[in-house]
Amino acid sequence: MDESTVWIVGAIAVLVLIIWETIWKAFGLWNSAKYGDKIWFVFMFILNTGGLLPLIYLLLKTDFFKKKKKKKK
């Protein structure tokens, strides 16, 4: 592999990580604000954890990943 190919692959990897972090951070921040979890909001806003902290929050504190049951009329 030549130097330009390595640079392009690295740039694409960084771009993918930025998109991944942004998506999960947005979901985490939205839900922490909705449920009034100020501490989680501040930590997710300040720390860049590659999307891990928002994922942990969504798994532990919300019903984000749970299947929603249809309400009977």
CHARMM-style PDB file with segment names, atoms N, HN, CA, C and O in Angstrom:
ATOM      1  N   MET     1       0.833  -1.172   0.000  1.00  0.00      PROA
ATOM      2  CA  MET     1       0.000   0.000   0.000  1.00  0.00      PROA
ATOM      3  C   MET     1       0.882   1.241   0.000  1.00  0.00      PROA
ATOM      4  O   MET     1       1.856   1.331   0.748  1.00  0.00      PROA
ATOM      5  N   ASP     2       0.530   2.177  -0.837  1.00  0.00      PROA
ATOM      6  HN  ASP     2      -0.260   2.104  -1.445  1.00  0.00      PROA
ATOM      7  CA  ASP     2       1.316   3.408  -0.836  1.00  0.00      PROA
ATOM      8  C   ASP     2       0.755   4.399   0.198  1.00  0.00      PROA
ATOM      9  O   ASP     2      -0.302   4.172   0.787  1.00  0.00      PROA
ATOM     10  N   GLU     3       1.467   5.466   0.394  1.00  0.00      PROA
ATOM     11  HN  GLU     3       2.326   5.650  -0.085  1.00  0.00      PROA
ATOM     12  CA  GLU     3       1.138   6.421   1.463  1.00  0.00      PROA
ATOM     13  C   GLU     3      -0.221   7.084   1.265  1.00  0.00      PROA
ATOM     14  O   GLU     3      -0.935   7.312   2.242  1.00  0.00      PROA
ATOM     15  N   SER     4      -0.590   7.396   0.044  1.00  0.00      PROA
ATOM     16  HN  SER     4      -0.010   7.212  -0.750  1.00  0.00      PROA
ATOM     17  CA  SER     4      -1.869   8.068  -0.204  1.00  0.00      PROA
ATOM     18  C   SER     4      -3.050   7.145   0.097  1.00  0.00      PROA
ATOM     19  O   SER     4      -4.084   7.604   0.582  1.00  0.00      PROA
ATOM     20  N   THR     5      -2.906   5.859  -0.184  1.00  0.00      PROA
ATOM     21  HN  THR     5      -2.066   5.486  -0.578  1.00  0.00      PROA
ATOM     22  CA  THR     5      -3.973   4.903   0.113  1.00  0.00      PROA
ATOM     23  C   THR     5      -4.176   4.775   1.617  1.00  0.00      PROA
ATOM     24  O   THR     5      -5.311   4.747   2.093  1.00  0.00      PROA
ATOM     25  N   VAL     6      -3.086   4.699   2.360  1.00  0.00      PROA
ATOM     26  HN  VAL     6      -2.164   4.722   1.973  1.00  0.00      PROA
ATOM     27  CA  VAL     6      -3.177   4.611   3.816  1.00  0.00      PROA
ATOM     28  C   VAL     6      -3.846   5.859   4.377  1.00  0.00      PROA
ATOM     29  O   VAL     6      -4.669   5.761   5.288  1.00  0.00      PROA
ATOM     30  N   TRP     7      -3.509   7.019   3.852  1.00  0.00      PROA
ATOM     31  HN  TRP     7      -2.841   7.098   3.112  1.00  0.00      PROA
ATOM     32  CA  TRP     7      -4.095   8.267   4.311  1.00  0.00      PROA
ATOM     33  C   TRP     7      -5.595   8.293   4.044  1.00  0.00      PROA
ATOM     34  O   TRP     7      -6.368   8.722   4.900  1.00  0.00      PROA
ATOM     35  N   ILE     8      -6.012   7.839   2.868  1.00  0.00      PROA
ATOM     36  HN  ILE     8      -5.383   7.490   2.172  1.00  0.00      PROA
ATOM     37  CA  ILE     8      -7.437   7.818   2.510  1.00  0.00      PROA
ATOM     38  C   ILE     8      -8.202   6.856   3.397  1.00  0.00      PROA
ATOM     39  O   ILE     8      -9.288   7.189   3.871  1.00  0.00      PROA
ATOM     40  N   VAL     9      -7.658   5.666   3.632  1.00  0.00      PROA
ATOM     41  HN  VAL     9      -6.776   5.396   3.247  1.00  0.00      PROA
ATOM     42  CA  VAL     9      -8.313   4.686   4.500  1.00  0.00      PROA
ATOM     43  C   VAL     9      -8.434   5.238   5.923  1.00  0.00      PROA
ATOM     44  O   VAL     9      -9.466   5.064   6.571  1.00  0.00      PROA
ATOM     45  N   GLY    10      -7.395   5.892   6.403  1.00  0.00      PROA
ATOM     46  HN  GLY    10      -6.557   6.033   5.876  1.00  0.00      PROA
ATOM     47  CA  GLY    10      -7.434   6.505   7.728  1.00  0.00      PROA
ATOM     48  C   GLY    10      -8.482   7.605   7.823  1.00  0.00      PROA
ATOM     49  O   GLY    10      -9.197   7.704   8.820  1.00  0.00      PROA
ATOM     50  N   ALA    11      -8.570   8.420   6.799  1.00  0.00      PROA
ATOM     51  HN  ALA    11      -7.989   8.339   5.989  1.00  0.00      PROA
ATOM     52  CA  ALA    11      -9.551   9.501   6.786  1.00  0.00      PROA
ATOM     53  C   ALA    11     -10.974   8.947   6.775  1.00  0.00      PROA
ATOM     54  O   ALA    11     -11.853   9.482   7.452  1.00  0.00      PROA
ATOM     55  N   ILE    12     -11.203   7.892   6.021  1.00  0.00      PROA
ATOM     56  HN  ILE    12     -10.489   7.458   5.471  1.00  0.00      PROA
ATOM     57  CA  ILE    12     -12.528   7.263   5.985  1.00  0.00      PROA
ATOM     58  C   ILE    12     -12.870   6.654   7.339  1.00  0.00      PROA
ATOM     59  O   ILE    12     -14.010   6.759   7.792  1.00  0.00      PROA
ATOM     60  N   ALA    13     -11.898   6.021   7.988  1.00  0.00      PROA
ATOM     61  HN  ALA    13     -10.972   5.936   7.620  1.00  0.00      PROA
ATOM     62  CA  ALA    13     -12.126   5.423   9.312  1.00  0.00      PROA
ATOM     63  C   ALA    13     -12.483   6.507  10.330  1.00  0.00      PROA
ATOM     64  O   ALA    13     -13.393   6.318  11.137  1.00  0.00      PROA
ATOM     65  N   VAL    14     -11.789   7.620  10.303  1.00  0.00      PROA
ATOM     66  HN  VAL    14     -11.050   7.774   9.648  1.00  0.00      PROA
ATOM     67  CA  VAL    14     -12.085   8.724  11.223  1.00  0.00      PROA
ATOM     68  C   VAL    14     -13.478   9.279  10.948  1.00  0.00      PROA
ATOM     69  O   VAL    14     -14.223   9.563  11.886  1.00  0.00      PROA
ATOM     70  N   LEU    15     -13.834   9.433   9.698  1.00  0.00      PROA
ATOM     71  HN  LEU    15     -13.228   9.201   8.937  1.00  0.00      PROA
ATOM     72  CA  LEU    15     -15.159   9.933   9.329  1.00  0.00      PROA
ATOM     73  C   LEU    15     -16.258   8.999   9.836  1.00  0.00      PROA
ATOM     74  O   LEU    15     -17.266   9.463  10.368  1.00  0.00      PROA
ATOM     75  N   VAL    16     -16.071   7.698   9.674  1.00  0.00      PROA
ATOM     76  HN  VAL    16     -15.251   7.322   9.241  1.00  0.00      PROA
ATOM     77  CA  VAL    16     -17.047   6.722  10.162  1.00  0.00      PROA
ATOM     78  C   VAL    16     -17.189   6.818  11.682  1.00  0.00      PROA
ATOM     79  O   VAL    16     -18.304   6.768  12.200  1.00  0.00      PROA
ATOM     80  N   LEU    17     -16.072   6.954  12.400  1.00  0.00      PROA
ATOM     81  HN  LEU    17     -15.166   6.995  11.980  1.00  0.00      PROA
ATOM     82  CA  LEU    17     -16.123   7.088  13.857  1.00  0.00      PROA
ATOM     83  C   LEU    17     -16.821   8.380  14.286  1.00  0.00      PROA
ATOM     84  O   LEU    17     -17.554   8.385  15.275  1.00  0.00      PROA
ATOM     85  N   ILE    18     -16.606   9.453  13.566  1.00  0.00      PROA
ATOM     86  HN  ILE    18     -16.011   9.449  12.762  1.00  0.00      PROA
ATOM     87  CA  ILE    18     -17.277  10.716  13.878  1.00  0.00      PROA
ATOM     88  C   ILE    18     -18.780  10.579  13.693  1.00  0.00      PROA
ATOM     89  O   ILE    18     -19.552  11.048  14.530  1.00  0.00      PROA
ATOM     90  N   ILE    19     -19.199   9.948  12.615  1.00  0.00      PROA
ATOM     91  HN  ILE    19     -18.572   9.568  11.935  1.00  0.00      PROA
ATOM     92  CA  ILE    19     -20.628   9.749  12.365  1.00  0.00      PROA
ATOM     93  C   ILE    19     -21.235   8.850  13.446  1.00  0.00      PROA
ATOM     94  O   ILE    19     -22.311   9.145  13.967  1.00  0.00      PROA
ATOM     95  N   TRP    20     -20.546   7.750  13.786  1.00  0.00      PROA
ATOM     96  HN  TRP    20     -19.672   7.510  13.363  1.00  0.00      PROA
ATOM     97  CA  TRP    20     -21.003   6.823  14.828  1.00  0.00      PROA
ATOM     98  C   TRP    20     -21.190   7.571  16.158  1.00  0.00      PROA
ATOM     99  O   TRP    20     -22.237   7.455  16.796  1.00  0.00      PROA
ATOM    100  N   GLU    21     -20.184   8.328  16.567  1.00  0.00      PROA
ATOM    101  HN  GLU    21     -19.334   8.423  16.049  1.00  0.00      PROA
ATOM    102  CA  GLU    21     -20.234   9.076  17.827  1.00  0.00      PROA
ATOM    103  C   GLU    21     -21.374  10.089  17.814  1.00  0.00      PROA
ATOM    104  O   GLU    21     -22.099  10.221  18.800  1.00  0.00      PROA
ATOM    105  N   THR    22     -21.533  10.796  16.715  1.00  0.00      PROA
ATOM    106  HN  THR    22     -20.944  10.689  15.914  1.00  0.00      PROA
ATOM    107  CA  THR    22     -22.555  11.839  16.631  1.00  0.00      PROA
ATOM    108  C   THR    22     -23.960  11.259  16.751  1.00  0.00      PROA
ATOM    109  O   THR    22     -24.802  11.815  17.456  1.00  0.00      PROA
ATOM    110  N   ILE    23     -24.214  10.158  16.076  1.00  0.00      PROA
ATOM    111  HN  ILE    23     -23.530   9.706  15.504  1.00  0.00      PROA
ATOM    112  CA  ILE    23     -25.544   9.537  16.121  1.00  0.00      PROA
ATOM    113  C   ILE    23     -25.874   9.090  17.534  1.00  0.00      PROA
ATOM    114  O   ILE    23     -26.940   9.424  18.052  1.00  0.00      PROA
ATOM    115  N   TRP    24     -24.975   8.336  18.172  1.00  0.00      PROA
ATOM    116  HN  TRP    24     -24.110   8.065  17.751  1.00  0.00      PROA
ATOM    117  CA  TRP    24     -25.265   7.820  19.515  1.00  0.00      PROA
ATOM    118  C   TRP    24     -25.285   8.944  20.541  1.00  0.00      PROA
ATOM    119  O   TRP    24     -26.081   8.899  21.478  1.00  0.00      PROA
ATOM    120  N   LYS    25     -24.437   9.940  20.388  1.00  0.00      PROA
ATOM    121  HN  LYS    25     -23.790   9.976  19.626  1.00  0.00      PROA
ATOM    122  CA  LYS    25     -24.444  11.073  21.314  1.00  0.00      PROA
ATOM    123  C   LYS    25     -25.767  11.820  21.211  1.00  0.00      PROA
ATOM    124  O   LYS    25     -26.321  12.234  22.230  1.00  0.00      PROA
ATOM    125  N   ALA    26     -26.279  11.998  20.002  1.00  0.00      PROA
ATOM    126  HN  ALA    26     -25.829  11.662  19.175  1.00  0.00      PROA
ATOM    127  CA  ALA    26     -27.555  12.687  19.819  1.00  0.00      PROA
ATOM    128  C   ALA    26     -28.690  11.922  20.509  1.00  0.00      PROA
ATOM    129  O   ALA    26     -29.498  12.524  21.216  1.00  0.00      PROA
ATOM    130  N   PHE    27     -28.757  10.602  20.310  1.00  0.00      PROA
ATOM    131  HN  PHE    27     -28.101  10.113  19.735  1.00  0.00      PROA
ATOM    132  CA  PHE    27     -29.798   9.803  20.969  1.00  0.00      PROA
ATOM    133  C   PHE    27     -29.645   9.845  22.488  1.00  0.00      PROA
ATOM    134  O   PHE    27     -30.635   9.976  23.206  1.00  0.00      PROA
ATOM    135  N   GLY    28     -28.423   9.736  22.975  1.00  0.00      PROA
ATOM    136  HN  GLY    28     -27.618   9.630  22.391  1.00  0.00      PROA
ATOM    137  CA  GLY    28     -28.182   9.759  24.413  1.00  0.00      PROA
ATOM    138  C   GLY    28     -28.530  11.095  25.041  1.00  0.00      PROA
ATOM    139  O   GLY    28     -29.188  11.142  26.080  1.00  0.00      PROA
ATOM    140  N   LEU    29     -28.093  12.180  24.417  1.00  0.00      PROA
ATOM    141  HN  LEU    29     -27.558  12.142  23.573  1.00  0.00      PROA
ATOM    142  CA  LEU    29     -28.395  13.509  24.939  1.00  0.00      PROA
ATOM    143  C   LEU    29     -29.891  13.792  24.907  1.00  0.00      PROA
ATOM    144  O   LEU    29     -30.437  14.365  25.850  1.00  0.00      PROA
ATOM    145  N   TRP    30     -30.544  13.398  23.844  1.00  0.00      PROA
ATOM    146  HN  TRP    30     -30.100  12.932  23.078  1.00  0.00      PROA
ATOM    147  CA  TRP    30     -31.985  13.613  23.718  1.00  0.00      PROA
ATOM    148  C   TRP    30     -32.734  12.900  24.841  1.00  0.00      PROA
ATOM    149  O   TRP    30     -33.597  13.490  25.491  1.00  0.00      PROA
ATOM    150  N   ASN    31     -32.402  11.630  25.066  1.00  0.00      PROA
ATOM    151  HN  ASN    31     -31.701  11.151  24.537  1.00  0.00      PROA
ATOM    152  CA  ASN    31     -33.093  10.862  26.092  1.00  0.00      PROA
ATOM    153  C   ASN    31     -32.740  11.327  27.504  1.00  0.00      PROA
ATOM    154  O   ASN    31     -33.609  11.346  28.376  1.00  0.00      PROA
ATOM    155  N   SER    32     -31.484  11.703  27.746  1.00  0.00      PROA
ATOM    156  HN  SER    32     -30.778  11.687  27.038  1.00  0.00      PROA
ATOM    157  CA  SER    32     -31.134  12.172  29.083  1.00  0.00      PROA
ATOM    158  C   SER    32     -31.834  13.497  29.393  1.00  0.00      PROA
ATOM    159  O   SER    32     -32.221  13.735  30.537  1.00  0.00      PROA
ATOM    160  N   ALA    33     -31.996  14.342  28.411  1.00  0.00      PROA
ATOM    161  HN  ALA    33     -31.681  14.149  27.482  1.00  0.00      PROA
ATOM    162  CA  ALA    33     -32.738  15.587  28.619  1.00  0.00      PROA
ATOM    163  C   ALA    33     -34.218  15.296  28.846  1.00  0.00      PROA
ATOM    164  O   ALA    33     -34.858  15.914  29.696  1.00  0.00      PROA
ATOM    165  N   LYS    34     -34.751  14.353  28.080  1.00  0.00      PROA
ATOM    166  HN  LYS    34     -34.230  13.850  27.390  1.00  0.00      PROA
ATOM    167  CA  LYS    34     -36.166  13.996  28.199  1.00  0.00      PROA
ATOM    168  C   LYS    34     -36.490  13.443  29.583  1.00  0.00      PROA
ATOM    169  O   LYS    34     -37.547  13.744  30.136  1.00  0.00      PROA
ATOM    170  N   TYR    35     -35.587  12.633  30.151  1.00  0.00      PROA
ATOM    171  HN  TYR    35     -34.728  12.388  29.702  1.00  0.00      PROA
ATOM    172  CA  TYR    35     -35.816  12.019  31.460  1.00  0.00      PROA
ATOM    173  C   TYR    35     -35.233  12.840  32.609  1.00  0.00      PROA
ATOM    174  O   TYR    35     -35.332  12.427  33.765  1.00  0.00      PROA
ATOM    175  N   GLY    36     -34.629  13.987  32.321  1.00  0.00      PROA
ATOM    176  HN  GLY    36     -34.548  14.323  31.383  1.00  0.00      PROA
ATOM    177  CA  GLY    36     -34.126  14.873  33.360  1.00  0.00      PROA
ATOM    178  C   GLY    36     -32.857  14.395  34.051  1.00  0.00      PROA
ATOM    179  O   GLY    36     -32.610  14.768  35.198  1.00  0.00      PROA
ATOM    180  N   ASP    37     -32.050  13.582  33.384  1.00  0.00      PROA
ATOM    181  HN  ASP    37     -32.250  13.280  32.453  1.00  0.00      PROA
ATOM    182  CA  ASP    37     -30.796  13.079  33.943  1.00  0.00      PROA
ATOM    183  C   ASP    37     -29.661  14.050  33.620  1.00  0.00      PROA
ATOM    184  O   ASP    37     -28.941  13.883  32.636  1.00  0.00      PROA
ATOM    185  N   LYS    38     -29.519  15.067  34.472  1.00  0.00      PROA
ATOM    186  HN  LYS    38     -30.104  15.203  35.271  1.00  0.00      PROA
ATOM    187  CA  LYS    38     -28.553  16.139  34.200  1.00  0.00      PROA
ATOM    188  C   LYS    38     -27.106  15.656  34.238  1.00  0.00      PROA
ATOM    189  O   LYS    38     -26.291  16.083  33.420  1.00  0.00      PROA
ATOM    190  N   ILE    39     -26.783  14.777  35.170  1.00  0.00      PROA
ATOM    191  HN  ILE    39     -27.445  14.430  35.834  1.00  0.00      PROA
ATOM    192  CA  ILE    39     -25.402  14.275  35.283  1.00  0.00      PROA
ATOM    193  C   ILE    39     -25.008  13.523  34.016  1.00  0.00      PROA
ATOM    194  O   ILE    39     -23.936  13.756  33.459  1.00  0.00      PROA
ATOM    195  N   TRP    40     -25.877  12.621  33.564  1.00  0.00      PROA
ATOM    196  HN  TRP    40     -26.749  12.432  34.017  1.00  0.00      PROA
ATOM    197  CA  TRP    40     -25.598  11.874  32.326  1.00  0.00      PROA
ATOM    198  C   TRP    40     -25.457  12.841  31.157  1.00  0.00      PROA
ATOM    199  O   TRP    40     -24.568  12.679  30.322  1.00  0.00      PROA
ATOM    200  N   PHE    41     -26.333  13.852  31.092  1.00  0.00      PROA
ATOM    201  HN  PHE    41     -27.055  13.984  31.771  1.00  0.00      PROA
ATOM    202  CA  PHE    41     -26.276  14.821  29.999  1.00  0.00      PROA
ATOM    203  C   PHE    41     -24.913  15.517  29.968  1.00  0.00      PROA
ATOM    204  O   PHE    41     -24.298  15.631  28.907  1.00  0.00      PROA
ATOM    205  N   VAL    42     -24.445  15.980  31.121  1.00  0.00      PROA
ATOM    206  HN  VAL    42     -24.944  15.888  31.982  1.00  0.00      PROA
ATOM    207  CA  VAL    42     -23.174  16.703  31.184  1.00  0.00      PROA
ATOM    208  C   VAL    42     -22.019  15.797  30.777  1.00  0.00      PROA
ATOM    209  O   VAL    42     -21.165  16.201  29.988  1.00  0.00      PROA
ATOM    210  N   PHE    43     -21.983  14.566  31.311  1.00  0.00      PROA
ATOM    211  HN  PHE    43     -22.676  14.238  31.953  1.00  0.00      PROA
ATOM    212  CA  PHE    43     -20.888  13.659  30.962  1.00  0.00      PROA
ATOM    213  C   PHE    43     -20.904  13.300  29.475  1.00  0.00      PROA
ATOM    214  O   PHE    43     -19.851  13.269  28.838  1.00  0.00      PROA
ATOM    215  N   MET    44     -22.079  13.030  28.919  1.00  0.00      PROA
ATOM    216  HN  MET    44     -22.935  13.056  29.437  1.00  0.00      PROA
ATOM    217  CA  MET    44     -22.139  12.712  27.487  1.00  0.00      PROA
ATOM    218  C   MET    44     -21.769  13.903  26.626  1.00  0.00      PROA
ATOM    219  O   MET    44     -21.169  13.747  25.563  1.00  0.00      PROA
ATOM    220  N   PHE    45     -22.128  15.097  27.086  1.00  0.00      PROA
ATOM    221  HN  PHE    45     -22.615  15.224  27.950  1.00  0.00      PROA
ATOM    222  CA  PHE    45     -21.827  16.301  26.319  1.00  0.00      PROA
ATOM    223  C   PHE    45     -20.326  16.591  26.305  1.00  0.00      PROA
ATOM    224  O   PHE    45     -19.778  17.003  25.282  1.00  0.00      PROA
ATOM    225  N   ILE    46     -19.663  16.374  27.445  1.00  0.00      PROA
ATOM    226  HN  ILE    46     -20.108  16.040  28.276  1.00  0.00      PROA
ATOM    227  CA  ILE    46     -18.247  16.715  27.569  1.00  0.00      PROA
ATOM    228  C   ILE    46     -17.323  15.626  27.029  1.00  0.00      PROA
ATOM    229  O   ILE    46     -16.362  15.924  26.320  1.00  0.00      PROA
ATOM    230  N   LEU    47     -17.608  14.371  27.357  1.00  0.00      PROA
ATOM    231  HN  LEU    47     -18.389  14.129  27.933  1.00  0.00      PROA
ATOM    232  CA  LEU    47     -16.697  13.274  27.022  1.00  0.00      PROA
ATOM    233  C   LEU    47     -16.967  12.710  25.630  1.00  0.00      PROA
ATOM    234  O   LEU    47     -18.117  12.518  25.237  1.00  0.00      PROA
ATOM    235  N   ASN    48     -15.909  12.452  24.906  1.00  0.00      PROA
ATOM    236  HN  ASN    48     -14.975  12.608  25.225  1.00  0.00      PROA
ATOM    237  CA  ASN    48     -16.004  11.748  23.629  1.00  0.00      PROA
ATOM    238  C   ASN    48     -15.543  10.310  23.864  1.00  0.00      PROA
ATOM    239  O   ASN    48     -14.349  10.052  24.018  1.00  0.00      PROA
ATOM    240  N   THR    49     -16.482   9.392  23.891  1.00  0.00      PROA
ATOM    241  HN  THR    49     -17.451   9.601  23.766  1.00  0.00      PROA
ATOM    242  CA  THR    49     -16.165   8.009  24.238  1.00  0.00      PROA
ATOM    243  C   THR    49     -16.416   7.055  23.078  1.00  0.00      PROA
ATOM    244  O   THR    49     -16.540   5.848  23.284  1.00  0.00      PROA
ATOM    245  N   GLY    50     -16.491   7.574  21.889  1.00  0.00      PROA
ATOM    246  HN  GLY    50     -16.390   8.554  21.722  1.00  0.00      PROA
ATOM    247  CA  GLY    50     -16.731   6.718  20.735  1.00  0.00      PROA
ATOM    248  C   GLY    50     -18.136   6.137  20.713  1.00  0.00      PROA
ATOM    249  O   GLY    50     -18.367   5.096  20.098  1.00  0.00      PROA
ATOM    250  N   GLY    51     -19.066   6.795  21.371  1.00  0.00      PROA
ATOM    251  HN  GLY    51     -18.878   7.640  21.870  1.00  0.00      PROA
ATOM    252  CA  GLY    51     -20.445   6.325  21.399  1.00  0.00      PROA
ATOM    253  C   GLY    51     -20.735   5.341  22.509  1.00  0.00      PROA
ATOM    254  O   GLY    51     -21.878   4.908  22.653  1.00  0.00      PROA
ATOM    255  N   LEU    52     -19.734   4.967  23.307  1.00  0.00      PROA
ATOM    256  HN  LEU    52     -18.805   5.318  23.190  1.00  0.00      PROA
ATOM    257  CA  LEU    52     -19.946   3.964  24.349  1.00  0.00      PROA
ATOM    258  C   LEU    52     -20.768   4.496  25.514  1.00  0.00      PROA
ATOM    259  O   LEU    52     -21.676   3.805  25.977  1.00  0.00      PROA
ATOM    260  N   LEU    53     -20.485   5.692  26.002  1.00  0.00      PROA
ATOM    261  HN  LEU    53     -19.748   6.253  25.626  1.00  0.00      PROA
ATOM    262  CA  LEU    53     -21.234   6.244  27.120  1.00  0.00      PROA
ATOM    263  C   LEU    53     -22.711   6.444  26.771  1.00  0.00      PROA
ATOM    264  O   LEU    53     -23.571   6.079  27.573  1.00  0.00      PROA
ATOM    265  N   PRO    54     -23.035   7.011  25.604  1.00  0.00      PROA
ATOM    266  CA  PRO    54     -24.460   7.102  25.252  1.00  0.00      PROA
ATOM    267  C   PRO    54     -25.126   5.728  25.126  1.00  0.00      PROA
ATOM    268  O   PRO    54     -26.281   5.567  25.520  1.00  0.00      PROA
ATOM    269  N   LEU    55     -24.416   4.743  24.584  1.00  0.00      PROA
ATOM    270  HN  LEU    55     -23.478   4.874  24.263  1.00  0.00      PROA
ATOM    271  CA  LEU    55     -24.984   3.401  24.478  1.00  0.00      PROA
ATOM    272  C   LEU    55     -25.258   2.806  25.853  1.00  0.00      PROA
ATOM    273  O   LEU    55     -26.302   2.192  26.071  1.00  0.00      PROA
ATOM    274  N   ILE    56     -24.323   2.985  26.774  1.00  0.00      PROA
ATOM    275  HN  ILE    56     -23.475   3.483  26.597  1.00  0.00      PROA
ATOM    276  CA  ILE    56     -24.515   2.479  28.136  1.00  0.00      PROA
ATOM    277  C   ILE    56     -25.728   3.155  28.772  1.00  0.00      PROA
ATOM    278  O   ILE    56     -26.549   2.489  29.402  1.00  0.00      PROA
ATOM    279  N   TYR    57     -25.843   4.459  28.612  1.00  0.00      PROA
ATOM    280  HN  TYR    57     -25.176   5.000  28.100  1.00  0.00      PROA
ATOM    281  CA  TYR    57     -26.991   5.179  29.165  1.00  0.00      PROA
ATOM    282  C   TYR    57     -28.299   4.650  28.577  1.00  0.00      PROA
ATOM    283  O   TYR    57     -29.251   4.372  29.306  1.00  0.00      PROA
ATOM    284  N   LEU    58     -28.330   4.515  27.260  1.00  0.00      PROA
ATOM    285  HN  LEU    58     -27.556   4.740  26.668  1.00  0.00      PROA
ATOM    286  CA  LEU    58     -29.566   4.060  26.615  1.00  0.00      PROA
ATOM    287  C   LEU    58     -29.944   2.645  27.038  1.00  0.00      PROA
ATOM    288  O   LEU    58     -31.127   2.327  27.153  1.00  0.00      PROA
ATOM    289  N   LEU    59     -28.949   1.798  27.270  1.00  0.00      PROA
ATOM    290  HN  LEU    59     -27.987   2.057  27.176  1.00  0.00      PROA
ATOM    291  CA  LEU    59     -29.222   0.426  27.719  1.00  0.00      PROA
ATOM    292  C   LEU    59     -29.702   0.377  29.167  1.00  0.00      PROA
ATOM    293  O   LEU    59     -30.628  -0.368  29.486  1.00  0.00      PROA
ATOM    294  N   LEU    60     -29.086   1.157  30.038  1.00  0.00      PROA
ATOM    295  HN  LEU    60     -28.333   1.762  29.778  1.00  0.00      PROA
ATOM    296  CA  LEU    60     -29.374   1.054  31.469  1.00  0.00      PROA
ATOM    297  C   LEU    60     -30.544   1.910  31.942  1.00  0.00      PROA
ATOM    298  O   LEU    60     -31.291   1.485  32.824  1.00  0.00      PROA
ATOM    299  N   LYS    61     -30.719   3.081  31.391  1.00  0.00      PROA
ATOM    300  HN  LYS    61     -30.113   3.426  30.675  1.00  0.00      PROA
ATOM    301  CA  LYS    61     -31.644   4.043  31.966  1.00  0.00      PROA
ATOM    302  C   LYS    61     -32.924   4.287  31.157  1.00  0.00      PROA
ATOM    303  O   LYS    61     -33.853   4.913  31.666  1.00  0.00      PROA
ATOM    304  N   THR    62     -32.993   3.811  29.917  1.00  0.00      PROA
ATOM    305  HN  THR    62     -32.238   3.302  29.503  1.00  0.00      PROA
ATOM    306  CA  THR    62     -34.167   4.099  29.092  1.00  0.00      PROA
ATOM    307  C   THR    62     -34.725   2.812  28.497  1.00  0.00      PROA
ATOM    308  O   THR    62     -34.161   1.730  28.663  1.00  0.00      PROA
ATOM    309  N   ASP    63     -35.830   2.957  27.810  1.00  0.00      PROA
ATOM    310  HN  ASP    63     -36.288   3.836  27.676  1.00  0.00      PROA
ATOM    311  CA  ASP    63     -36.407   1.817  27.096  1.00  0.00      PROA
ATOM    312  C   ASP    63     -36.148   1.936  25.595  1.00  0.00      PROA
ATOM    313  O   ASP    63     -36.941   1.460  24.783  1.00  0.00      PROA
ATOM    314  N   PHE    64     -35.045   2.566  25.236  1.00  0.00      PROA
ATOM    315  HN  PHE    64     -34.400   2.952  25.896  1.00  0.00      PROA
ATOM    316  CA  PHE    64     -34.709   2.846  23.840  1.00  0.00      PROA
ATOM    317  C   PHE    64     -34.600   1.574  23.003  1.00  0.00      PROA
ATOM    318  O   PHE    64     -35.050   1.557  21.857  1.00  0.00      PROA
ATOM    319  N   PHE    65     -34.010   0.503  23.554  1.00  0.00      PROA
ATOM    320  HN  PHE    65     -33.645   0.517  24.485  1.00  0.00      PROA
ATOM    321  CA  PHE    65     -33.793  -0.721  22.803  1.00  0.00      PROA
ATOM    322  C   PHE    65     -34.869  -1.779  23.044  1.00  0.00      PROA
ATOM    323  O   PHE    65     -34.820  -2.857  22.453  1.00  0.00      PROA
ATOM    324  N   LYS    66     -35.832  -1.480  23.902  1.00  0.00      PROA
ATOM    325  HN  LYS    66     -35.872  -0.604  24.383  1.00  0.00      PROA
ATOM    326  CA  LYS    66     -36.887  -2.444  24.192  1.00  0.00      PROA
ATOM    327  C   LYS    66     -37.974  -2.346  23.134  1.00  0.00      PROA
ATOM    328  O   LYS    66     -38.275  -1.273  22.612  1.00  0.00      PROA
ATOM    329  N   LYS    67     -38.549  -3.498  22.839  1.00  0.00      PROA
ATOM    330  HN  LYS    67     -38.305  -4.370  23.263  1.00  0.00      PROA
ATOM    331  CA  LYS    67     -39.643  -3.500  21.863  1.00  0.00      PROA
ATOM    332  C   LYS    67     -40.851  -2.834  22.473  1.00  0.00      PROA
ATOM    333  O   LYS    67     -41.190  -3.061  23.635  1.00  0.00      PROA
ATOM    334  N   LYS    68     -41.483  -2.026  21.687  1.00  0.00      PROA
ATOM    335  HN  LYS    68     -41.208  -1.842  20.744  1.00  0.00      PROA
ATOM    336  CA  LYS    68     -42.670  -1.339  22.169  1.00  0.00      PROA
ATOM    337  C   LYS    68     -43.892  -2.191  21.849  1.00  0.00      PROA
ATOM    338  O   LYS    68     -44.089  -2.633  20.717  1.00  0.00      PROA
ATOM    339  N   LYS    69     -44.694  -2.405  22.863  1.00  0.00      PROA
ATOM    340  HN  LYS    69     -44.534  -2.046  23.782  1.00  0.00      PROA
ATOM    341  CA  LYS    69     -45.907  -3.189  22.686  1.00  0.00      PROA
ATOM    342  C   LYS    69     -47.019  -2.293  22.186  1.00  0.00      PROA
ATOM    343  O   LYS    69     -47.127  -1.132  22.578  1.00  0.00      PROA
ATOM    344  N   LYS    70     -47.834  -2.842  21.325  1.00  0.00      PROA
ATOM    345  HN  LYS    70     -47.746  -3.785  21.007  1.00  0.00      PROA
ATOM    346  CA  LYS    70     -48.971  -2.094  20.821  1.00  0.00      PROA
ATOM    347  C   LYS    70     -50.041  -2.065  21.892  1.00  0.00      PROA
ATOM    348  O   LYS    70     -50.314  -3.069  22.550  1.00  0.00      PROA
ATOM    349  N   LYS    71     -50.639  -0.907  22.053  1.00  0.00      PROA
ATOM    350  HN  LYS    71     -50.417  -0.092  21.519  1.00  0.00      PROA
ATOM    351  CA  LYS    71     -51.705  -0.755  23.035  1.00  0.00      PROA
ATOM    352  C   LYS    71     -53.004  -1.273  22.454  1.00  0.00      PROA
ATOM    353  O   LYS    71     -53.332  -1.013  21.296  1.00  0.00      PROA
ATOM    354  N   LYS    72     -53.740  -2.012  23.277  1.00  0.00      PROA
ATOM    355  HN  LYS    72     -53.473  -2.223  24.217  1.00  0.00      PROA
ATOM    356  CA  LYS    72     -55.053  -2.495  22.853  1.00  0.00      PROA
ATOM    357  C   LYS    72     -56.062  -1.413  23.083  1.00  0.00      PROA
ATOM    358  O   LYS    72     -56.004  -0.676  24.067  1.00  0.00      PROA
ATOM    359  N   LYS    73     -56.994  -1.328  22.155  1.00  0.00      PROA
ATOM    360  HN  LYS    73     -57.041  -1.926  21.355  1.00  0.00      PROA
ATOM    361  CA  LYS    73     -58.039  -0.301  22.272  1.00  0.00      PROA
ATOM    362  C   LYS    73     -59.226  -0.833  23.024  1.00  0.00      PROA
ATOM    363  OT1 LYS    73     -60.205  -0.113  23.221  1.00  0.00      PROA
TER     364      LYS     73
END
